[in-house]
Amino acid sequence: MTSQSDSEIPKKLSKNESIKEESDYLRGTIVEGLADDSTGSISANDAQLTKFHGTYLQDNRDERRALLKEKKEKAFSFMIRVRVPGGVCTPAQWIGINRLSGEFADGTLKLTTRQAFQLHGVLKGNLKQTMKEINDTLLDTLAACGDVNRNVMSPSNPFESSLHGEALALAKEIHDHLTPRTTAYAEIWLDGEKTAVGEEIIEPIYGKTYLPRKFKIAVALPPRNDVDVFSNCLGYVGIVEEGEIIGYNVLVGGGLGMTHGKITTFPRLADVIGFCLPEQAVQVAEEVVKIQRDYGDRSDRRQARLKYTIENRGVNWFKDELHARLGWNLEEARDFSFESTTDRYGWSEDADGKWAYGLFVEGGRLKDFGNSSEKKAVREIAEEIPCEFRLTANQNLVIARISGRDKEKLESIFRKNGVRNPTELSALRLNSIACTAMPTCSLAMAESERYLPTLMDELDEILIGLGLSDDSIAIRSTGCPNGCGRPFLGEIGLVGKAPGKYNLYLGAGLDGMRLNKLYKQAITHDEIVSELKPVLEDYAGNRAGGERFGDFCIRQGYVKATGQGADFHD
């Protein structure tokens, strides 16, 4: 009797697969859980399903110990993520989301690295009403989280040129095409009626168990890589000739999450696999998603992203599979280059004479605190000045489509509310990103959003002394290695390892086309400062003309260059 080889034995599926399989297209027992007022929580299975609806069950970790002593339930609440396709938001939508953040959440607005809103601290009893009122603004939360395609990103100011508008239009078209079709969302949150339809009609792209893990897409337009397109599962880079986007280079297999101590997990940059015409881009997106649906690892969620499917099977295999499904072949990729991943700050003029103001939002958290009332100021602008809003992939805000006569009015509102002018801040601070981390993220191992400003204060003093305040250096901080703040694309990257301790990474490219590498492991705040100071001093005194900090760190031998994800741990 012959036995099956290990490769032939079917792997046991992860628990999440059975949860999805048995959920009746993401319904589960969410309705019953919301009605149970004996707890502020919901069941573990439903907590997985509500992610697809755009909300995470969390608790305030600052209060855990005291509540445990009192033998009380954890301080449960929900984070709601609001999809904003391409980061575009109208003043009416801003006013509506701003109101909900004060009425039902913790009073702050978090701008995410995927051009979305997050509301924190929503109690279970207010969850359905909040979700309904978000939909009343004509935004939604469906597929903001979960094993589906997430918010599709595009360049932050689509009116910078007519071409930026085309990139935004593609992002929206892909967003709409890949949105789940289940009616569960409307039934649970909007009191919609359940529709009896067949399986293939319910989810023609995703099927009954959706994707093995989350899926991310971005559209970029050189020379600015503000969406970090290489960090996405699927990316499109607009190719411009004679003032027109003639098509898009297609990138696949990016992703930044990893697990400490697991060398089989690593951040990975996307591979450029070819070129498609604008009218072919949506079909490409659908087929790439379907390949991941059919071949992604559903047994180990640590290996379930598209980057591992491609890493394990090979780029050539993926291209052949994609071409077979498309029924035609991608053309050869076109040449392109990026200059930076940074945002523009202060005033810039659009192609048609309108103006846009780039506002730095530290940690992506708009709030009213102390002498600064940023959140109040932006609300006043939404109420008083005709404009449109653009959430950036760097957690900042572009207030766009402003007439020349309203420029002084906007500046006056900012001055009145104590909002800092970006010209007053170091270029390092302006290029900083921090994930939420403590106290609400269950995965956080260390502080991030609450920590990075303290570190920035000390580094700013060093930069001033070295004459580096105006030099763009990208610094990214996260409380864990899952990569929400894209730390592995920071020229300086900080990743939480334990309470008060971080892994320090150096050497990424400011253009977003090279990963960084571990420099020092599990170091404290004082050690971070003492390790970075001599490197910055060396950079100030010995850099070549125009040399970027990440490039300098490699040339000087502080770290080796990371060619691709598989080299990350070398």
C-alpha positions in Angstrom: 0.0 0.0 0.0 1.5 3.3 -1.1 1.2 6.4 1.0 0.7 9.9 -0.1 3.7 12.2 -0.2 3.6 15.2 2.1 3.0 17.5 -0.8 -0.1 15.5 -1.8 -1.7 15.4 1.7 -4.3 18.2 1.8 -3.4 20.8 4.4 -5.8 21.5 7.2 -7.6 24.8 6.5 -7.2 27.7 9.0 -10.2 28.3 11.3 -11.1 31.5 9.5 -11.9 29.4 6.4 -14.6 27.5 8.2 -15.9 30.7 9.8 -16.4 32.2 6.3 -17.8 28.9 4.9 -20.5 28.7 7.5 -21.2 32.4 7.7 -23.9 32.6 5.0 -22.0 35.2 3.1 -20.7 37.2 6.1 -23.9 37.1 8.2 -22.9 34.7 10.9 -24.8 35.6 14.2 -23.9 39.3 14.0 -27.5 40.5 14.4 -28.0 38.3 17.5 -24.7 39.5 19.0 -25.5 43.1 18.5 -28.8 42.5 20.4 -27.1 41.0 23.4 -26.8 43.8 25.9 -25.3 41.7 28.6 -21.8 42.3 27.1 -19.9 45.0 25.2 -18.3 42.3 23.1 -19.4 39.9 20.4 -18.5 36.2 19.7 -15.0 35.4 18.4 -16.4 34.1 15.1 -18.5 37.2 14.6 -15.5 39.4 15.4 -13.8 37.9 12.4 -16.9 38.5 10.2 -17.5 42.1 11.3 -14.0 42.9 9.8 -15.5 42.4 6.4 -18.2 44.9 7.3 -15.5 47.4 8.3 -15.3 47.2 12.0 -12.9 45.6 14.6 -13.7 44.6 18.1 -11.1 46.2 20.4 -10.6 47.0 24.1 -8.7 49.7 25.9 -5.5 48.0 27.0 -4.7 50.9 29.3 -7.7 49.8 31.5 -7.2 46.0 31.3 -5.3 45.5 34.5 -7.6 47.6 36.7 -10.7 46.0 35.3 -9.2 42.5 35.8 -8.6 43.4 39.4 -12.2 44.4 39.8 -13.3 41.3 38.0 -15.0 43.4 35.4 -15.3 42.9 31.6 -12.7 44.5 29.4 -13.4 48.0 28.2 -14.7 46.8 24.8 -15.4 49.1 21.9 -15.3 49.0 18.1 -13.0 50.7 15.6 -14.9 51.5 12.4 -12.9 52.0 9.1 -14.6 54.1 6.5 -13.7 53.4 2.8 -12.8 56.6 0.8 -12.0 55.4 -2.7 -8.9 57.2 -3.9 -9.0 59.3 -0.7 -11.7 61.7 -2.2 -14.1 63.2 0.3 -16.7 66.0 -0.1 -17.2 68.8 2.5 -20.6 67.3 3.4 -19.1 63.9 3.9 -16.3 65.4 6.1 -18.9 67.2 8.2 -20.9 64.0 8.6 -17.9 61.8 9.6 -16.6 64.6 11.9 -19.9 64.7 13.7 -20.1 61.0 14.2 -16.5 61.0 15.6 -17.7 63.3 18.4 -21.2 61.8 18.9 -20.4 58.1 18.9 -16.6 57.7 19.0 -13.7 59.2 21.0 -13.8 62.6 19.5 -10.8 62.2 17.2 -10.5 61.3 13.5 -7.7 58.9 12.4 -6.5 59.3 8.8 -5.1 56.0 7.7 -2.2 55.0 5.4 -4.8 53.7 2.9 -6.6 57.0 2.5 -9.5 56.0 4.8 -11.1 57.3 8.0 -11.0 55.4 11.3 -13.4 56.1 14.2 -12.2 54.7 17.6 -14.1 53.9 20.7 -17.6 53.2 19.4 -19.6 51.2 21.9 -21.6 48.2 20.7 -24.9 49.8 21.5 -24.0 52.7 19.1 -22.4 50.6 16.4 -25.4 50.0 14.1 -26.5 53.6 14.3 -23.0 54.8 13.5 -22.7 52.5 10.5 -26.0 53.6 9.2 -25.2 57.3 9.5 -21.8 56.7 7.8 -23.8 55.3 4.8 -26.1 58.3 4.9 -23.0 60.4 4.0 -22.7 58.2 0.8 -19.5 56.6 2.2 -19.5 53.0 3.5 -17.4 50.6 5.5 -18.0 47.4 3.5 -14.7 45.6 2.7 -12.7 48.2 4.6 -11.2 45.2 6.4 -11.4 41.4 6.0 -10.2 38.9 3.4 -11.2 41.1 0.4 -9.9 43.9 -1.6 -9.4 47.0 0.6 -9.7 50.7 -0.2 -8.1 51.4 -3.6 -5.5 54.2 -3.4 -4.6 56.9 -5.9 -2.5 60.0 -6.1 -3.6 62.5 -3.4 -4.4 65.5 -5.5 -6.2 64.3 -8.6 -6.6 67.8 -10.0 -2.8 68.5 -10.0 -3.3 67.6 -13.7 -5.9 66.0 -15.8 -3.9 62.8 -15.7 -4.2 62.7 -11.9 -8.0 62.7 -12.5 -7.7 59.7 -14.8 -5.7 57.8 -12.1 -8.4 58.6 -9.6 -11.1 57.4 -12.0 -9.3 54.1 -12.5 -9.0 53.6 -8.7 -12.7 54.2 -8.3 -13.6 51.8 -11.1 -11.5 49.0 -9.6 -13.0 49.8 -6.2 -16.6 49.4 -7.5 -15.8 46.3 -9.5 -14.2 44.4 -6.6 -16.7 45.4 -3.9 -18.3 42.3 -2.4 -21.9 41.7 -3.7 -23.4 40.0 -0.5 -26.5 41.7 0.8 -25.5 40.9 4.4 -24.1 44.4 4.8 -27.4 46.1 4.0 -29.4 43.6 6.0 -27.4 44.0 9.2 -26.6 47.7 9.2 -29.2 49.4 6.9 -32.2 47.3 7.7 -32.3 45.9 4.1 -34.3 42.8 3.2 -32.5 39.5 2.7 -32.4 38.5 -0.9 -32.6 34.9 -1.9 -30.2 34.5 -4.7 -27.7 31.8 -5.9 -24.2 31.5 -4.8 -22.6 32.6 -8.0 -24.8 35.7 -8.2 -24.0 36.7 -4.6 -20.2 36.7 -5.1 -19.2 36.2 -8.7 -15.6 37.2 -8.0 -14.9 36.1 -4.5 -17.0 33.0 -4.0 -18.3 31.7 -0.7 -15.0 31.9 1.2 -13.7 35.1 -0.3 -9.9 35.5 -0.3 -7.3 33.8 1.9 -6.2 37.1 3.3 -6.6 40.9 2.7 -5.8 42.3 -0.7 -4.5 45.8 -1.5 -4.4 47.8 -4.7 -2.9 51.3 -5.6 -2.6 53.5 -8.6 0.5 55.7 -8.9 1.5 58.4 -11.3 5.3 59.2 -11.6 7.3 61.0 -10.5 5.6 60.9 -7.1 5.1 57.5 -5.4 2.9 58.9 -2.6 0.9 55.6 -2.5 3.9 53.4 -2.0 2.7 51.4 -5.0 5.4 48.6 -4.5 3.9 47.7 -1.1 0.6 46.6 -2.6 -0.6 43.2 -3.8 -1.5 44.8 -7.1 -0.2 48.1 -8.4 -0.7 50.3 -11.5 1.9 52.8 -12.6 0.7 55.3 -15.1 2.9 55.7 -18.2 2.6 59.1 -19.8 3.6 60.0 -23.4 2.9 63.3 -25.0 0.7 64.4 -22.2 -1.6 61.3 -22.1 -1.7 58.1 -20.0 -1.2 55.5 -22.6 -1.5 52.7 -20.2 -0.3 51.2 -16.9 2.6 49.0 -15.8 1.2 46.2 -13.7 2.9 45.3 -10.4 2.1 42.2 -8.3 3.2 40.6 -5.1 3.9 43.5 -2.7 3.1 43.4 1.0 4.9 44.5 4.2 3.7 42.4 7.1 5.9 39.8 8.8 6.2 38.0 12.2 9.1 38.5 14.6 11.3 35.3 14.7 9.6 33.7 11.6 12.1 34.0 8.8 9.6 32.5 6.4 7.7 35.7 6.7 9.1 39.0 5.3 8.1 42.2 3.6 8.2 42.1 -0.2 8.2 44.6 -3.0 5.9 44.0 -6.0 7.3 42.7 -9.3 6.7 44.6 -12.5 5.2 42.0 -14.8 4.0 44.0 -17.8 1.9 46.8 -19.3 -1.8 47.1 -20.1 -4.0 49.6 -21.8 -6.3 51.8 -19.6 -9.4 49.9 -20.8 -7.8 46.5 -19.8 -6.8 47.5 -16.2 -10.1 46.4 -14.5 -10.0 43.0 -16.2 -6.4 42.5 -15.0 -7.5 43.4 -11.4 -10.3 40.8 -11.5 -8.1 38.0 -12.8 -5.2 38.8 -10.4 -7.7 38.6 -7.5 -9.2 35.3 -8.8 -5.7 33.8 -9.0 -5.1 34.6 -5.4 -8.6 33.3 -4.5 -7.8 29.9 -6.2 -4.1 29.5 -5.2 -3.5 31.5 -2.0 -2.6 29.5 1.1 -5.7 28.9 3.1 -4.0 26.8 5.7 -1.5 29.3 7.2 -2.7 32.9 7.4 1.0 33.9 7.9 1.6 32.7 4.3 -1.8 33.7 2.8 -0.9 37.0 1.1 -0.4 37.2 -2.6 3.3 38.0 -2.1 3.9 34.4 -0.8 1.8 32.8 -3.6 4.2 34.5 -6.1 7.3 33.9 -4.0 6.5 30.2 -3.8 5.3 29.6 -7.3 7.4 32.1 -9.2 6.7 35.3 -11.2 6.8 33.4 -14.5 4.2 31.0 -13.3 2.0 33.9 -12.2 2.3 35.7 -15.6 1.5 32.5 -17.5 -1.6 31.9 -15.3 -2.7 35.5 -15.7 -2.3 35.5 -19.5 -4.2 32.2 -19.7 -7.1 33.7 -17.8 -7.1 37.1 -19.6 -7.0 35.4 -23.0 -4.3 37.9 -24.1 -0.8 38.8 -22.9 0.5 41.9 -21.1 2.9 43.9 -23.2 6.5 44.6 -22.1 6.7 47.0 -19.1 7.6 50.6 -20.0 10.4 52.5 -18.3 9.5 54.8 -15.3 11.1 56.3 -12.3 9.9 57.8 -9.0 11.5 60.7 -7.1 9.9 60.3 -3.6 7.1 59.0 -1.5 6.5 62.3 0.2 3.4 64.6 0.3 3.3 68.2 -0.8 2.7 70.7 2.0 1.4 74.2 2.0 0.0 75.8 -1.2 0.2 74.3 -4.7 -1.7 75.4 -7.8 -3.7 73.0 -9.9 -3.6 72.9 -13.6 -6.8 74.9 -13.9 -5.8 77.7 -11.5 -7.5 76.3 -8.4 -5.4 75.8 -5.2 -4.7 73.0 -2.8 -3.3 73.1 0.7 -1.3 70.2 2.1 -1.8 69.9 5.8 0.5 67.8 8.0 -1.4 65.6 10.5 0.9 64.1 13.1 0.2 60.3 13.3 -2.8 60.9 11.1 -4.8 61.9 14.2 -7.0 65.0 13.9 -8.0 66.2 17.3 -8.5 69.3 19.4 -6.0 69.3 22.2 -4.1 72.0 24.1 -3.4 75.1 22.0 -4.2 73.4 18.7 -7.6 72.6 17.4 -6.9 71.0 14.0 -10.1 69.0 13.9 -12.2 72.0 14.6 -10.3 74.0 12.0 -10.9 71.5 9.2 -14.6 71.3 10.1 -14.9 75.1 9.9 -13.2 75.0 6.5 -15.7 72.3 5.3 -18.5 74.5 6.5 -17.3 77.8 5.2 -15.1 77.3 2.2 -16.0 75.6 -1.1 -13.4 72.8 -1.4 -12.8 69.1 -1.6 -10.7 66.9 0.6 -8.0 64.3 -0.2 -6.8 61.9 2.4 -3.2 61.0 1.6 -1.4 57.6 1.9 1.0 59.3 4.4 -1.9 60.1 6.9 -2.1 63.7 5.9 -4.8 65.9 4.3 -5.0 67.9 1.1 -7.7 70.6 1.1 -8.3 71.0 -2.6 -10.2 73.0 -5.2 -9.9 76.3 -3.3 -10.3 79.5 -5.2 -7.6 82.2 -4.9 -10.0 84.5 -3.0 -10.4 81.9 -0.2 -6.7 81.2 0.4 -6.4 83.9 3.1 -9.7 82.7 4.7 -8.2 79.2 5.1 -5.0 80.5 6.5 -7.0 82.7 9.0 -9.0 79.7 10.2 -5.8 77.7 10.8 -4.1 80.6 12.7 -7.2 81.1 14.8 -7.2 77.4 15.8 -3.4 77.2 16.4 -2.7 74.9 13.5 1.0 74.6 12.7 2.2 75.7 9.3 4.2 72.9 7.7 7.0 75.4 7.1 7.6 75.4 10.8 8.3 71.6 10.9 11.3 69.6 10.1 11.3 67.6 6.8 11.8 64.4 8.9 8.6 65.1 10.9 6.8 65.9 7.7 7.8 62.5 6.4 6.8 60.5 9.5 4.1 57.8 9.7 2.8 56.1 12.9 0.2 53.4 13.2 -2.4 53.5 16.0 -0.9 50.8 18.3 -1.6 51.3 22.0 -4.1 51.3 23.6 -6.6 49.8 21.2 -4.8 47.6 18.8 -4.6 44.0 20.1 -1.5 43.2 18.0 0.6 46.1 19.3 3.8 45.1 21.2 4.9 48.7 21.9 3.6 52.3 21.5 3.7 54.0 18.1 1.4 56.9 17.6 1.8 58.0 21.2 5.5 57.5 21.1 6.8 58.9 17.7 6.2 62.6 18.5 8.5 62.3 21.6 11.2 60.7 19.5 10.7 63.4 16.8 11.2 66.2 19.4 14.7 64.8 20.3 15.7 64.0 16.7 14.6 67.5 15.7 17.1 69.0 18.1 19.9 66.9 16.6 18.8 67.8 13.0 18.8 71.5 13.8 22.4 71.3 15.2 23.5 69.4 12.0 21.7 71.7 9.6 19.5 68.8 8.4 16.0 70.2 9.3 15.1 70.7 5.6 16.3 67.3 4.4 13.6 64.8 3.6 14.1 61.6 5.5 11.3 59.1 5.7 10.7 57.7 9.2 8.0 55.1 9.9 6.9 53.7 13.2 4.6 50.7 14.1 3.8 48.9 17.3 4.2 45.5 15.7 5.6 43.9 12.5 2.4 43.7 10.6 3.3 46.7 8.6 0.3 49.0 8.8 2.5 52.1 8.9 4.8 50.7 6.1 7.8 50.7 8.4 9.9 48.5 6.1 9.9 51.3 3.5 11.1 53.9 5.9 14.7 55.2 5.6 14.4 55.0 9.3 12.0 52.2 10.4 10.9 51.5 14.0 9.0 48.2 14.7 7.7 47.4 18.2 9.3 44.3 19.7 8.3 44.6 23.4 6.9 47.3 25.7 9.3 50.2 25.3 11.6 48.3 22.8 11.9 48.6 19.1 13.8 47.1 16.2 15.6 49.8 14.3 15.8 49.5 10.5 17.8 51.6 8.0 18.3 51.9 4.3 15.0 52.0 2.4 14.8 54.2 -0.7 12.9 57.5 -0.5 11.4 56.5 -3.8 9.6 53.5 -2.3 11.6 51.0 -4.4 13.9 49.5 -1.9 13.2 47.8 1.5 15.2 48.7 4.6 17.2 46.2 6.8 17.6 45.5 10.5 20.3 47.7 12.1 19.7 47.2 15.9 17.3 44.9 17.7 15.1 45.5 20.7 16.5 48.8 21.8 14.9 51.5 24.1 14.2 55.1 23.3 17.5 56.3 24.7 19.3 53.7 22.6 17.4 54.7 19.5 18.6 58.3 19.9 22.2 57.3 20.7 22.3 54.9 17.7 20.8 57.4 15.2 22.8 60.5 16.3 26.2 59.3 14.9 24.6 58.1 11.7 23.0 61.5 11.2 26.3 63.2 12.0 28.0 61.1 9.5 25.3 61.9 6.9 25.6 65.6 7.5 29.4 65.5 7.0 30.0 62.9 4.4 27.0 62.6 2.1 27.5 63.0 -1.6 25.6 65.8 -3.4 21.9 65.2 -3.2 22.4 61.8 -1.7 19.4 60.4 0.2 19.7 59.2 3.7 18.7 55.6 2.9 21.2 55.4 0.1 23.9 56.9 2.3 23.3 54.2 5.0 24.0 51.5 2.4 27.0 53.2 0.8 28.6 53.7 4.3 28.0 50.1 5.2 25.5 50.6 8.1 23.3 48.0 6.5 23.3 46.0 3.3 20.9 46.7 0.5 17.7 44.5 0.5 17.2 43.5 -3.1 13.9 41.7 -2.5 11.9 40.3 0.4 13.8 37.0 0.5 16.9 39.0 1.3 15.3 40.9 4.1 16.7 38.6 6.9 20.2 38.2 5.5 
